[in-house]
Amino acid sequence: MARDFTKVGVIGLGTMGAGIVEVFARNGIDVVAVEVSDEAVEKGRGVLSNSTGRAVARGKLTEDEQAALHARVHFTSDMGGLRDCQLVVEAVPEHLDLKKEIFAKLDAIVADDAILATNTSSLPVTEIAVATVNPKRVVGMHFFNPAPVLQFVEVIKTVITSDEIFEDVKALAERIGKKPVIVGDKAGFIANALLFGYLNHAVAMFESKYATREDIDAAMRLGCGYPMGPLALMDLIGLDTAYEILDTMYKQGRDRLHAPSPIIKQMVTAGLKGRKSGRGFYTYAAPGKSEVV
Ligand code: 3HC
């Protein structure tokens, strides 16, 4: 029988991490939400409040349900708070050394039978797993942005992940309303491997002044029925995250399709990271807001 998860942890409360916290809490699971500093904790709390506030404003959540959801989340800057979590999802920036360091620490904090999951988009789960003493309990659990909305989760099984742990994670993904699919440990898994060549191509088109940002996005939205255009989607994902994903995929596969268009790095260096910073290919009403000005 699949494990009954009542308390999980999430490390890293950026766009993805805060979204993952919301998904668990919405589904009645207690969450320990961890960030590196008190300031980062407050930012993460703000992302969660914005998202649940929007759901209340749209009549999708009552104020009582919102209060109950928030009461299920314990924010902290102390990783020790994760000690009695049955599963921890790591959602920190895409740097292999950072993730390995976190997994090595986590291994020593949580109980021996706790599951460790990484939300990495493109880094090798196997390499993260071997930073722990027991790599059998490590899986990939890759959510999509916005996590509270998109119903897909890639569950990544390494050559060493135990079958039982893998089945528990799949069952958990279903319980929180997601469709889990099983994928091997290859850069970009399924979705990002298909998506990022397309996004990079759109950026190259914009960079070469072949077409305007509005026309590139309209082509895919209105011409092909995609929910958003590629440049707006880059802004949603975050240009820093997109750069790291492309760079990792390029280094692993050497496919020119994934060689990051130079403007992405330039924009990241200039602080134009997309919605999260208030400006990317478009300018937003405020950091984290979706309204374009
Ligand atoms: N957080 C939480 N909820 C959000 C949200 C956010 N950031 N943005 C939108 N929503 C919710 C809204 O509240 C609304 O909920 P409701 O239907 O319950 O009222 C619903 O989503 C629809 O929102 P809107 O009506 O404002 O706007 P749209 O219908 O245009 O949908 C969208 C917005 C969901 C972002 C949609 O445009 C979309 O799906 N875009 C594509 C996103 C995508 O491709 N994501 C994958 C990126 S790749 C990735 O994540 C992998 C990683 O490794 C990088």
Residues whose N, C-alpha, C, O or C-beta is under 5 A from the ligand:
A	BS01	3HC	S51 R54 R58 K60 S121 F143 F144 N145 P146 P148 V149 P227 M228 I237
